[in-house]
Amino acid sequence: MSTQSIAFSAWQYQGRLWRKARLWFSPLVLLLIWFQVCRTGFFPEQILVSPGVVLETFRELWVSGELQEHLGKSLYRLALGFVLGVVLGITFGVGMGLSKTVERLFSPFFNAIRQVPSIAFIPMFILIFGVEETFKIVIVLKAAFFPVALAAYDAVKGIPQRFVEVAKVYRLPTRHLVSKLVLPSTVPPILTGMRLSLTRAWIVLVAAELLAADSGLGQMMEMGRQMFRIDVVMVGVILTGVVGFVLDRGCQWIERHLVRWNT
Amino acid sequence: MMKPARRIFGLLTGLAVPLLCVGAWELASRQSAAHAWAFVPVNEVWRSFWALLNNGDLALNFLASLRSMLTGLILGSLLGIAVGALMGVSRIANILIGPLYHMVRQVPLMGWMPLMGLWFGTGTFSKNLMVVVAVFYPMVLHTYEGIRNAEKHHLEVAQVFCFTRWQTFVQVSLLDALPSIFTGFLNALAFAWVATVGSELLFGTGAGLGSLMLIAQSASEMEVVIVCIVAIGVTGCLMNYGIGRIRKWLLGWRYM
């Protein structure tokens, strides 16, 4: 390796470091401003608390186990509703994609319901299912169902017909038809649909918990709001963001790896 | 073109499932008084719809929601385009704003509500702010990407003609970004409507379809809730359709 190329790679490394560092620049500045504003004592404690207090509250909630309980409850509801919604959504979407009769029967109804935001269904579900667990799981299910169903439907419709015909001409065994053609062309769009479902489901669940719940992250925030505990609210806001971020990134990671295996 | 007989048949099969659902609903409502409480009879929904229409409640709340949405849509779009364009044009702005934007965006919109309620109260300002934020996100993203993906050739032409930076920005970058900005607007419209209904539902103050629904829910008037859901759905549909037409009309020249 010549000196020049070593110098170049060092420069490249520095460039990468600089790019990483600058990602943190403005958040750090904001944090600093937040600290300073709290120092001046311009805002009362009910309006703004310093980052240190938020961290302390986080620690307190964690040590008392309250936070884990809320988080666990929320994640449990999300997981159950999401799994049910995804299973139903894939079944429904594939059914609609495969059968013309099913498509004709259900697609107008499906498209009409799809237009209504999930949040608008919260009052209706509360009246039907009460404010207990069932209602939250059903609302998550509803939110998760539609993006996945739509993605599965589009994916099945999008299987290249010419390839299917070629496979039929060559009398490819069904096993290979599925593994070489059907799965590779349907799994990636369905996974993307699932990621969208998960994000939507999380948003709707937080809204449902804000509105009516006895536990969960949303309820913790709503309680904090009513008690003017801005530190609790902030812990909740940050945590909802982190959970949403982790879920989305996790899905992206799974998507990348699964898709790589398949192709 | 399909034959008329086939089209009618297609329409009928499409209506079969919704009618079946309504039938099942009606059947459920006739089981017992307890069932009729949750599954209100269909004709009662119909009657409540006419009542709400005649006494002006529906129009009043609908217009309030629409106004809240439009306010948020206009302010959020302008703000989003401005910030997105700034990020697209200036590297420094991108470094400063980009990470913050992506960080804040991770929090689900409804998650901000308790904080906004504490800071700004539960009145009109908070509700409008929620819609502005909901519109702001997609507008920034699409404006930024539109400007970043502007045709290089167009920028070169601008350079040849010695355009000033401002001229290049307005006449090349922004124009090239228009379709992307419009896509963003289309997304933003859906988000704005969700945010409007959601904020009304969660704050529960003032007029609006969401507030009407919340009040109806606490009074367990399922028929009013259903009328609201249908109104929200139909409005969403119409807006989507309308903006699609406008998009075709405005940007049709690009695809010629």
Interface residues (C-beta under 8 A of the other chain):
Chain A: R22 L23 W24 F25 S26 P27 L30 Q46 I47 T101 R104 L105 F106 S107 P108 F109 A112 I113 Q115 V116 P117 I119 A120 F121 I122 P123 M124 I126 L127 I128 W202 I203 V204 V206 A207 L210 L211 G218 M221 E222 G224 R225 F228 I230 V233 M234 G236 V237 I238 T240 G241 V242 G244 F245 D248
Chain B: G10 T13 G14 L15 A16 V17 P18 C21 A38 F39 I95 L96 I97 G98 P99 L100 M103 V104 Q106 V107 P108 L109 M110 G111 W112 M113 P114 L115 G117 L118 W119 W193 V194 V197 G198 L201 L202 G210 M213 L214 A216 Q217 S220 M222 V225 I226 C228 I229 I232 G233 V234 G236 C237 N240
